[in-house]
Amino acid sequence: MSKYLPRHIIEVSVVHRGLLRDGAYGWCTVEDCDSRPRSFLIDVHNGLNVDDYISTLLHELWHVKQFVKGDLRDKRSKRYWKNKDITDTDYEDDPSEVEAHQMEEVLSLEYLVDTTPQTCV
């Protein structure tokens, strides 16, 4: 958050539950308002291995960033990406998902580098 949203006060709650019936590993929901969202709920499937959990959480956190920056918006039961209606866009073609999938890889590598213990030679 400090790297990508340094000047924003954001509240994120993460809930772990079974999501496979829903066909998802996770999702992000805006909890407060559509115009300037600052409160989010991230659901993550409770049966993921560590690598998939990290990737999924970082993917959903990228959606938080997209919502806060205004790139991704929900308004009147429609979804917008950079002011273009993407409500009927297939998941794999949704530009917010394409970007989040790209960034989950980048962020996962950053996370692993930052949390890997360093050894002295």
Backbone as a printed PyTorch tensor [residue, N CA C, xyz], in Angstrom:
tensor([[[  0.8350,  -1.1890,   0.0000],
         [  0.0000,   0.0000,   0.0000],
         [  0.8800,   1.2540,   0.0000]],

        [[  1.9670,   1.2150,   0.7540],
         [  2.8080,   2.4080,   0.8350],
         [  3.4940,   2.7040,  -0.4970]],

        [[  3.6990,   1.6950,  -1.3150],
         [  4.3510,   1.9070,  -2.6070],
         [  3.3650,   2.4160,  -3.6690]],

        [[  2.1660,   1.8610,  -3.7170],
         [  1.2290,   2.1670,  -4.8020],
         [  0.1340,   3.1630,  -4.4110]],

        [[ -0.1620,   3.2760,  -3.1290],
         [ -1.1920,   4.2130,  -2.6570],
         [ -0.6790,   4.9300,  -1.4050]],

        [[  0.4330,   5.6530,  -1.5160],
         [  1.0820,   6.1970,  -0.3180],
         [  0.2960,   7.2790,   0.4160]],

        [[ -0.5690,   7.9950,  -0.2700],
         [ -1.2780,   9.1080,   0.3630],
         [ -2.7400,   8.7940,   0.6690]],

        [[ -3.0950,   7.5400,   0.5970],
         [ -4.4920,   7.1820,   0.8170],
         [ -4.6420,   6.3790,   2.1080]],

        [[ -5.7360,   6.6250,   2.7970],
         [ -6.0800,   5.8200,   3.9630],
         [ -7.1190,   4.8140,   3.4910]],

        [[ -6.7060,   3.5530,   3.4850],
         [ -7.5410,   2.4790,   2.9360],
         [ -7.8120,   1.4470,   4.0310]],

        [[ -9.0200,   0.9370,   4.0450],
         [ -9.3690,  -0.1480,   4.9530],
         [ -9.6630,  -1.3790,   4.1080]],

        [[ -8.9360,  -2.4600,   4.3800],
         [ -9.1390,  -3.7090,   3.6470],
         [ -9.3590,  -4.8250,   4.6500]],

        [[-10.4750,  -5.5190,   4.5210],
         [-10.7520,  -6.7040,   5.3210],
         [-10.6000,  -7.9160,   4.4140]],

        [[ -9.9500,  -8.9570,   4.9310],
         [ -9.7710, -10.1850,   4.1620],
         [-10.5220, -11.2990,   4.8750]],

        [[-11.3760, -11.9850,   4.1210],
         [-12.1700, -13.0880,   4.6440],
         [-11.7680, -14.3480,   3.8930]],

        [[-11.5570, -15.4260,   4.6350],
         [-11.1970, -16.7110,   4.0340],
         [-12.4180, -17.6170,   4.0860]],

        [[-12.8200, -18.1090,   2.9100],
         [-13.9850, -18.9960,   2.8540],
         [-13.9310, -19.8130,   1.5750]],

        [[-14.7480, -20.8340,   1.5180],
         [-14.8020, -21.6810,   0.3350],
         [-15.4320, -20.9450,  -0.8350]],

        [[-14.6940, -20.8250,  -1.9280],
         [-15.2010, -20.1000,  -3.0960],
         [-15.2690, -20.9550,  -4.3550]],

        [[-14.8420, -22.2040,  -4.2760],
         [-14.7790, -23.0080,  -5.5010],
         [-16.1450, -23.1920,  -6.1500]],

        [[-17.2080, -23.2440,  -5.3480],
         [-18.5520, -23.3320,  -5.9350],
         [-18.8640, -22.1140,  -6.7790]],

        [[-18.2370, -20.9980,  -6.4240],
         [-18.4260, -19.7610,  -7.1720],
         [-17.4630, -19.6590,  -8.3490]],

        [[-16.5780, -20.6380,  -8.4860],
         [-15.6330, -20.6420,  -9.5940],
         [-14.5550, -19.5830,  -9.4760]],

        [[-14.1550, -19.2650,  -8.2370],
         [-13.1740, -18.1990,  -8.0470],
         [-12.1910, -18.5570,  -6.9420]],

        [[-11.0160, -17.9770,  -7.0260],
         [-10.0400, -18.0460,  -5.9290],
         [-10.2170, -16.8520,  -5.0030]],

        [[-10.7280, -15.7480,  -5.5490],
         [-10.9240, -14.5710,  -4.7260],
         [-11.6450, -13.4840,  -5.4790]],

        [[-12.0950, -12.4790,  -4.7350],
         [-12.6420, -11.2920,  -5.3580],
         [-12.5930, -10.1170,  -4.3980]],

        [[-12.7540,  -8.9450,  -4.9640],
         [-12.6670,  -7.6930,  -4.2230],
         [-13.9960,  -6.9590,  -4.3520]],

        [[-14.5080,  -6.4890,  -3.2240],
         [-15.7660,  -5.7620,  -3.2070],
         [-15.5640,  -4.4110,  -2.5270]],

        [[-16.1020,  -3.3600,  -3.1330],
         [-16.0960,  -2.0420,  -2.5070],
         [-17.1820,  -2.0460,  -1.4490]],

        [[-16.8370,  -1.6260,  -0.2330],
         [-17.8080,  -1.6590,   0.8570],
         [-18.4430,  -0.3110,   1.1770]],

        [[-17.8210,   0.7860,   0.7580],
         [-18.3930,   2.0630,   1.1570],
         [-19.1260,   2.7590,   0.0150]],

        [[-18.4490,   3.4310,  -0.8860],
         [-19.1350,   4.1740,  -1.9330],
         [-18.4230,   4.0040,  -3.2680]],

        [[-19.1310,   4.2440,  -4.3400],
         [-18.5570,   4.0760,  -5.6730],
         [-17.7160,   5.2710,  -6.1150]],

        [[-17.9980,   6.4580,  -5.5760],
         [-17.3250,   7.6480,  -6.0940],
         [-15.8820,   7.7820,  -5.5980]],

        [[-15.6200,   7.5350,  -4.3380],
         [-14.2570,   7.5920,  -3.7840],
         [-14.0880,   6.4410,  -2.8030]],

        [[-14.0170,   5.2220,  -3.3030],
         [-13.9880,   4.0680,  -2.4020],
         [-12.7100,   4.0250,  -1.5600]],

        [[-12.8890,   3.6890,  -0.2730],
         [-11.7440,   3.5750,   0.6280],
         [-11.8610,   2.3600,   1.5430]],

        [[-12.9750,   1.6550,   1.4770],
         [-13.1870,   0.4720,   2.3090],
         [-13.5080,  -0.7150,   1.4040]],

        [[-12.7660,  -1.8140,   1.6000],
         [-12.8650,  -2.9570,   0.6980],
         [-12.9330,  -4.2670,   1.4740]],

        [[-13.6020,  -5.2300,   0.8690],
         [-13.6430,  -6.5950,   1.3810],
         [-13.0330,  -7.4940,   0.3210]],

        [[-12.0310,  -8.2550,   0.7110],
         [-11.4230,  -9.2340,  -0.1910],
         [-11.7530, -10.6180,   0.3470]],

        [[-12.4020, -11.4290,  -0.4850],
         [-12.6640, -12.8260,  -0.1590],
         [-11.5940, -13.6650,  -0.8400]],

        [[-10.9880, -14.5820,  -0.0940],
         [ -9.9780, -15.4780,  -0.6460],
         [-10.3830, -16.9070,  -0.3040]],

        [[-10.2740, -17.7810,  -1.2960],
         [-10.6170, -19.1860,  -1.0800],
         [ -9.7310, -19.7700,   0.0140]],

        [[-10.3470, -20.4830,   0.9520],
         [ -9.6310, -20.9770,   2.1190],
         [ -8.8380, -22.2630,   1.8780]],

        [[ -8.8440, -22.8030,   0.6730],
         [ -8.1240, -24.0410,   0.4130],
         [ -6.9080, -23.8790,  -0.4900]],

        [[ -6.4130, -22.6620,  -0.6350],
         [ -5.2900, -22.4240,  -1.5490],
         [ -3.9560, -22.7820,  -0.8960]],

        [[ -3.0100, -23.2130,  -1.7290],
         [ -1.6490, -23.3880,  -1.2210],
         [ -1.0300, -21.9940,  -1.0650]],

        [[  0.1320, -21.9430,  -0.4440],
         [  0.7480, -20.6590,  -0.1130],
         [  0.9900, -19.8050,  -1.3530]],

        [[  1.5320, -20.3860,  -2.4130],
         [  1.8250, -19.6080,  -3.6240],
         [  0.5560, -19.0460,  -4.2580]],

        [[ -0.4830, -19.8750,  -4.3700],
         [ -1.7440, -19.4040,  -4.9470],
         [ -2.4090, -18.3640,  -4.0510]],

        [[ -2.2740, -18.5450,  -2.7370],
         [ -2.8420, -17.5620,  -1.8030],
         [ -2.1790, -16.1940,  -1.9990]],

        [[ -0.8570, -16.1800,  -2.0490],
         [ -0.1270, -14.9210,  -2.2330],
         [ -0.5300, -14.2600,  -3.5490]],

        [[ -0.5410, -15.0420,  -4.6320],
         [ -0.9150, -14.4900,  -5.9440],
         [ -2.3350, -13.9380,  -5.9450]],

        [[ -3.2500, -14.6900,  -5.3430],
         [ -4.6490, -14.2680,  -5.3130],
         [ -4.8210, -13.0040,  -4.4910]],

        [[ -4.2290, -12.9650,  -3.3130],
         [ -4.3580, -11.7800,  -2.4730],
         [ -3.7720, -10.5520,  -3.1650]],

        [[ -2.6040, -10.6950,  -3.7720],
         [ -1.9880,  -9.5590,  -4.4660],
         [ -2.8120,  -9.1330,  -5.6830]],

        [[ -3.4030, -10.0940,  -6.3850],
         [ -4.2970,  -9.7950,  -7.5070],
         [ -5.4710,  -8.9370,  -7.0250]],

        [[ -6.0880,  -9.3620,  -5.9330],
         [ -7.2490,  -8.6270,  -5.4230],
         [ -6.8450,  -7.2710,  -4.8580]],

        [[ -5.6580,  -7.1860,  -4.2610],
         [ -5.1750,  -5.8910,  -3.7840],
         [ -4.9070,  -4.9440,  -4.9480]],

        [[ -4.5280,  -5.4980,  -6.0960],
         [ -4.3560,  -4.6350,  -7.2720],
         [ -5.6990,  -4.0410,  -7.6960]],

        [[ -6.7670,  -4.8370,  -7.5560],
         [ -8.0990,  -4.2880,  -7.8360],
         [ -8.4230,  -3.1430,  -6.8730]],

        [[ -8.0060,  -3.2620,  -5.6140],
         [ -8.1850,  -2.1590,  -4.6660],
         [ -7.5360,  -0.9030,  -5.2380]],

        [[ -6.3000,  -1.0330,  -5.7090],
         [ -5.5800,   0.1000,  -6.2920],
         [ -6.3460,   0.6680,  -7.4880]],

        [[ -6.8610,  -0.2130,  -8.3490],
         [ -7.6170,   0.2360,  -9.5210],
         [ -8.8560,   1.0340,  -9.1090]],

        [[ -9.5600,   0.5570,  -8.0790],
         [-10.7460,   1.2710,  -7.5960],
         [-10.3670,   2.6240,  -6.9870]],

        [[ -9.3350,   2.6400,  -6.1530],
         [ -8.9360,   3.8850,  -5.4860],
         [ -8.4820,   4.9340,  -6.4930]],

        [[ -7.7330,   4.5150,  -7.4990],
         [ -7.2410,   5.4460,  -8.5120],
         [ -8.3280,   5.8680,  -9.5080]],

        [[ -9.4700,   5.1760,  -9.4950],
         [-10.5700,   5.5330, -10.3830],
         [-10.5160,   4.8690, -11.7450]],

        [[ -9.5500,   3.9800, -11.9550],
         [ -9.4890,   3.2600, -13.2290],
         [-10.6430,   2.2730, -13.3550]],

        [[-11.0080,   1.6390, -12.2530],
         [-12.0970,   0.6650, -12.2110],
         [-13.2020,   1.2470, -11.3420]],

        [[-14.4230,   1.2450, -11.8840],
         [-15.5590,   1.8040, -11.1550],
         [-16.8030,   0.9760, -11.4060]],

        [[-17.6320,   0.8890, -10.3870],
         [-18.9690,   0.3210, -10.5200],
         [-19.9520,   1.4630, -10.3180]],

        [[-20.8710,   1.5950, -11.2750],
         [-21.8440,   2.6770, -11.1830],
         [-23.1540,   2.2280, -11.8160]],

        [[-24.2250,   2.3100, -11.0510],
         [-25.5600,   1.9360, -11.5330],
         [-25.5720,   0.5660, -12.1830]],

        [[-25.0480,  -0.4110, -11.4700],
         [-25.0110,  -1.8160, -11.9200],
         [-24.1860,  -2.0350, -13.1810]],

        [[-23.2930,  -1.1350, -13.4700],
         [-22.3820,  -1.2910, -14.6050],
         [-20.9600,  -1.1850, -14.0950]],

        [[-20.0290,  -1.7940, -14.8370],
         [-18.6120,  -1.7310, -14.5040],
         [-17.8940,  -0.9560, -15.5920]],

        [[-17.0130,  -0.0420, -15.1600],
         [-16.2710,   0.8090, -16.0810],
         [-14.7750,   0.6520, -15.8600]],

        [[-14.0380,   0.6330, -16.9560],
         [-12.5850,   0.6460, -16.9370],
         [-12.1420,   1.8930, -17.6940]],

        [[-11.5490,   2.8110, -16.9760],
         [-11.0970,   4.0820, -17.5610],
         [-12.2150,   4.7340, -18.3760]],

        [[-13.3950,   4.7740, -17.7340],
         [-14.6150,   5.4010, -18.2670],
         [-15.2420,   4.6740, -19.4500]],

        [[-14.8010,   3.4730, -19.7610],
         [-15.4190,   2.6780, -20.8250],
         [-16.2360,   1.5550, -20.1810]],

        [[-17.4680,   1.4070, -20.6240],
         [-18.3450,   0.3660, -20.0900],
         [-17.8090,  -1.0120, -20.4780]],

        [[-17.4700,  -1.8170, -19.4720],
         [-16.9620,  -3.1780, -19.7150],
         [-17.8680,  -4.2210, -19.0680]],

        [[-19.0960,  -3.8350, -18.7650],
         [-20.0310,  -4.6960, -18.0570],
         [-20.1830,  -6.0590, -18.7270]],

        [[-20.2780,  -6.0920, -20.0310],
         [-20.5220,  -7.3480, -20.7510],
         [-19.2450,  -7.9820, -21.2950]],

        [[-18.0960,  -7.5130, -20.8520],
         [-16.8160,  -8.0530, -21.3230],
         [-16.5220,  -9.3730, -20.6200]],

        [[-16.0850, -10.3760, -21.3740],
         [-15.6990, -11.6550, -20.7890],
         [-14.5250, -11.4650, -19.8420]],

        [[-14.4620, -12.2970, -18.8090],
         [-13.4220, -12.2000, -17.7780],
         [-12.0250, -12.1070, -18.3870]],

        [[-11.7150, -13.0020, -19.3180],
         [-10.3500, -13.0430, -19.8690],
         [-10.0280, -11.8320, -20.7460]],

        [[-11.0540, -11.1030, -21.1930],
         [-10.8500,  -9.8980, -22.0060],
         [-10.9970,  -8.6010, -21.2020]],

        [[-11.4150,  -8.7260, -19.9530],
         [-11.6230,  -7.5630, -19.0930],
         [-10.2670,  -6.9000, -18.8160]],

        [[-10.0720,  -5.6480, -19.2300],
         [ -8.7670,  -5.0040, -19.0660],
         [ -8.3230,  -4.8730, -17.6070]],

        [[ -9.2720,  -4.7610, -16.6790],
         [ -8.8840,  -4.6890, -15.2640],
         [ -8.3200,  -6.0290, -14.7990]],

        [[ -8.8600,  -7.1240, -15.3240],
         [ -8.3550,  -8.4580, -14.9830],
         [ -7.0180,  -8.7360, -15.6640]],

        [[ -6.8970,  -8.3120, -16.9220],
         [ -5.6340,  -8.4950, -17.6400],
         [ -4.5100,  -7.8000, -16.8670]],

        [[ -4.7640,  -6.5490, -16.4630],
         [ -3.7540,  -5.8080, -15.7100],
         [ -3.4710,  -6.4640, -14.3610]],

        [[ -4.5130,  -6.8870, -13.6520],
         [ -4.3290,  -7.5100, -12.3330],
         [ -3.5490,  -8.8170, -12.4470]],

        [[ -3.7890,  -9.5930, -13.4980],
         [ -3.0250, -10.8360, -13.6960],
         [ -1.5570, -10.5330, -13.9720]],

        [[ -1.2920,  -9.5110, -14.7660],
         [  0.0920,  -9.1190, -15.0270],
         [  0.7710,  -8.6680, -13.7390]],

        [[  0.0720,  -7.8660, -12.9740],
         [  0.6680,  -7.3060, -11.7580],
         [  0.7960,  -8.3320, -10.6430]],

        [[ -0.0580,  -9.3440, -10.5990],
         [  0.0840, -10.3480,  -9.5410],
         [  1.4260, -11.0590,  -9.6610]],

        [[  1.8950, -11.2600, -10.8820],
         [  3.2070, -11.8840, -11.0780],
         [  4.3240, -10.9520, -10.6090]],

        [[  4.2440,  -9.6900, -11.0050],
         [  5.2490,  -8.6980, -10.6030],
         [  5.2680,  -8.5600,  -9.0790]],

        [[  4.0970,  -8.4100,  -8.4940],
         [  3.9920,  -8.2140,  -7.0510],
         [  4.4080,  -9.4570,  -6.2740]],

        [[  4.0990, -10.6360,  -6.7950],
         [  4.5140, -11.8780,  -6.1300],
         [  6.0310, -11.9670,  -6.0640]],

        [[  6.6840, -11.6310,  -7.1710],
         [  8.1520, -11.6500,  -7.1740],
         [  8.7080, -10.6240,  -6.1940]],

        [[  8.1440,  -9.4220,  -6.1830],
         [  8.5860,  -8.3980,  -5.2310],
         [  8.4070,  -8.8870,  -3.7960]],

        [[  7.2520,  -9.4730,  -3.5100],
         [  6.9570,  -9.9670,  -2.1700],
         [  7.9550, -11.0500,  -1.7720]],

        [[  8.1930, -11.9890,  -2.6680],
         [  9.1120, -13.0910,  -2.3420],
         [ 10.5230, -12.5910,  -2.1060]],

        [[ 10.9750, -11.6180,  -2.8920],
         [ 12.3060, -11.0450,  -2.6940],
         [ 12.3820, -10.3280,  -1.3520]],

        [[ 11.3330,  -9.5900,  -1.0070],
         [ 11.3200,  -8.8300,   0.2420],
         [ 11.2250,  -9.7210,   1.4850]],

        [[ 10.6550, -10.9230,   1.3490],
         [ 10.4420, -11.7710,   2.5310],
         [ 11.3990, -12.9510,   2.6130]],

        [[ 12.2570, -13.1310,   1.5990],
         [ 13.2090, -14.2340,   1.6230],
         [ 14.3680, -13.8580,   2.5390]],

        [[ 14.6790, -14.7150,   3.5230],
         [ 15.8110, -14.4120,   4.4050],
         [ 17.1180, -14.3640,   3.6030]],

        [[ 17.9180, -13.3700,   3.9250],
         [ 19.2130, -13.2290,   3.2550],
         [ 20.2650, -14.0390,   4.0290]],

        [[ 21.1280, -14.7100,   3.2980],
         [ 22.2080, -15.4770,   3.9290],
         [ 23.5230, -14.7890,   3.6700]],

        [[ 24.4100, -14.9050,   4.6170],
         [ 25.7490, -14.3220,   4.4840],
         [ 26.6880, -15.4010,   3.9680]],

        [[ 27.5420, -15.0070,   3.0630],
         [ 28.5270, -15.9490,   2.5100],
         [ 29.8930, -15.6230,   3.0650]]])
